[in-house]
């Protein structure tokens, strides 16, 4: 993959990358750093990509790893993890947005990737390095918890 093709493909998914980083980090400057670090790693190791059609999945996987590493470093320093939904990916309904904010990251991440970002179950599984059945279970659990919370609020 040459520099022009790499740049074109990155530009097509740039906003999605930033939203995913924000989903995990919830800090704009850290998101910029995470995306930049992921792009550097993807460019450096682009020769390892055996299937060019999986470029975006490859890039998102790197971004998730970089973001989680940054989050672990921050949580050690700050002592706690933030748990809000990123502004660019927030649903319009405030009750739903608050309910999603209340989900733990392992349920929130597949929910946002699948229902808001539009990834398939198989793509979510590849991005999260989980079996598709686990992604389906986490989606089911997240939807069930959202339903319970929303039912209680009414």
C-alpha positions as CSV (number, residue, x, y, z in Angstrom):
1,X,0.0,0.0,0.0
2,X,1.5,3.3,-1.1
3,X,1.2,6.6,0.7
4,X,-1.6,8.0,-1.5
5,X,-3.8,4.9,-1.1
6,X,-3.1,4.9,2.7
7,X,-4.0,8.6,2.9
8,X,-7.2,8.2,0.9
9,X,-8.4,5.2,3.0
10,X,-7.6,7.0,6.2
11,X,-9.5,10.1,5.2
12,X,-12.6,8.0,4.4
13,X,-12.7,6.7,8.0
14,X,-11.2,9.6,9.9
15,X,-14.4,10.8,11.6
16,X,-15.3,7.2,12.6
17,X,-11.8,6.7,14.1
18,X,-12.1,9.9,16.2
19,X,-15.6,8.9,17.5
20,X,-14.4,5.4,18.5
21,X,-11.4,6.9,20.3
22,X,-13.8,9.4,22.1
23,X,-16.0,6.5,23.0
24,X,-13.2,5.0,25.0
25,X,-11.2,8.1,26.2
26,X,-13.8,10.8,26.4
27,X,-11.2,13.5,26.1
28,X,-10.7,15.4,22.8
29,X,-6.9,16.0,23.0
30,X,-6.3,12.3,24.0
31,X,-8.5,11.2,21.1
32,X,-6.3,13.2,18.7
33,X,-3.2,11.6,20.2
34,X,-4.7,8.1,20.1
35,X,-5.8,8.5,16.4
36,X,-2.4,9.9,15.5
37,X,-0.6,7.1,17.3
38,X,-2.8,4.5,15.6
39,X,-2.1,6.0,12.2
40,X,1.7,5.9,12.9
41,X,1.5,2.3,13.9
42,X,-0.7,1.3,10.9
43,X,1.7,3.1,8.5
44,X,4.8,1.5,10.1
45,X,3.3,-2.0,10.0
46,X,1.2,-1.7,6.8
47,X,3.2,-4.6,5.3
48,X,1.7,-7.0,7.8
49,X,-1.8,-6.4,6.4
50,X,-2.5,-9.5,4.3
51,X,-6.0,-8.5,3.2
52,X,-6.2,-4.8,2.0
53,X,-10.1,-5.0,2.1
54,X,-9.8,-5.3,6.0
55,X,-7.8,-2.0,6.2
56,X,-10.4,-0.2,8.2
57,X,-10.9,-3.1,10.6
58,X,-7.1,-3.3,11.0
59,X,-6.9,0.4,11.7
60,X,-9.8,0.4,14.2
61,X,-8.3,-2.5,16.0
62,X,-5.0,-0.7,16.4
63,X,-6.9,2.4,17.6
64,X,-8.9,0.4,20.2
65,X,-5.6,-1.0,21.5
66,X,-3.9,2.4,21.7
67,X,-7.0,4.0,23.4
68,X,-7.3,1.2,26.0
69,X,-3.5,1.5,26.8
70,X,-4.0,5.3,27.2
71,X,-7.1,4.7,29.4
72,X,-5.2,2.2,31.6
73,X,-2.4,4.7,32.1
74,X,-4.9,7.5,32.9
75,X,-6.8,5.3,35.4
76,X,-3.7,4.4,37.2
77,X,-2.8,8.1,37.5
78,X,-6.4,9.3,38.3
79,X,-7.7,6.3,40.2
80,X,-11.0,6.1,38.3
81,X,-12.5,5.5,34.9
82,X,-14.9,7.9,33.2
83,X,-18.1,6.5,31.9
84,X,-19.9,8.9,29.6
85,X,-21.0,8.5,26.0
86,X,-19.0,10.6,23.5
87,X,-20.7,13.7,22.2
88,X,-20.4,12.9,18.5
89,X,-22.1,9.5,19.0
90,X,-24.8,10.4,21.5
91,X,-28.4,9.5,20.7
92,X,-31.0,12.3,20.5
93,X,-33.1,10.9,23.3
94,X,-31.7,12.2,26.6
95,X,-33.0,9.2,28.6
96,X,-31.4,6.8,26.1
97,X,-28.2,8.7,26.2
98,X,-28.1,8.6,30.0
99,X,-28.9,4.9,30.0
100,X,-26.0,4.2,27.6
101,X,-23.7,6.2,29.8
102,X,-24.6,3.9,32.7
103,X,-23.4,0.8,30.9
104,X,-20.0,-0.6,31.6
105,X,-17.5,-0.3,28.8
106,X,-17.6,-4.0,27.8
107,X,-21.3,-3.6,27.0
108,X,-21.2,0.0,25.8
109,X,-18.4,-0.5,23.2
110,X,-20.1,-3.3,21.1
111,X,-23.4,-1.4,21.4
112,X,-22.0,1.8,20.0
113,X,-19.9,0.0,17.3
114,X,-22.9,-2.1,16.1
115,X,-25.9,0.2,16.5
116,X,-24.4,3.7,16.1
117,X,-21.2,3.1,13.9
118,X,-22.9,0.4,11.8
119,X,-20.4,-2.4,12.1
120,X,-21.7,-6.0,11.6
121,X,-21.5,-8.5,14.4
122,X,-18.6,-10.2,12.7
123,X,-16.7,-6.9,12.3
124,X,-17.4,-6.0,16.0
125,X,-16.0,-9.4,16.9
126,X,-12.9,-8.8,14.9
127,X,-12.4,-5.3,16.3
128,X,-12.9,-6.4,19.9
129,X,-11.0,-9.7,19.4
130,X,-14.0,-11.6,20.7
131,X,-16.1,-14.5,19.3
132,X,-19.2,-13.4,17.5
133,X,-21.3,-15.2,20.1
134,X,-19.8,-13.1,22.9
135,X,-20.5,-9.9,20.9
136,X,-24.1,-11.0,20.4
137,X,-24.5,-11.8,24.1
138,X,-23.0,-8.5,25.1
139,X,-25.4,-6.7,22.7
140,X,-28.3,-8.7,24.1
141,X,-27.3,-7.9,27.7
142,X,-26.8,-4.2,26.9
143,X,-30.2,-3.9,25.2
144,X,-31.8,-5.7,28.1
145,X,-30.2,-3.4,30.6
146,X,-31.2,-0.3,28.6
147,X,-34.7,-1.6,28.4
148,X,-34.9,-2.1,32.2
149,X,-33.5,1.4,32.9
150,X,-35.8,3.1,30.4
151,X,-38.8,1.2,31.7
152,X,-38.0,2.3,35.3
153,X,-37.7,5.9,34.2
154,X,-41.2,5.8,32.7
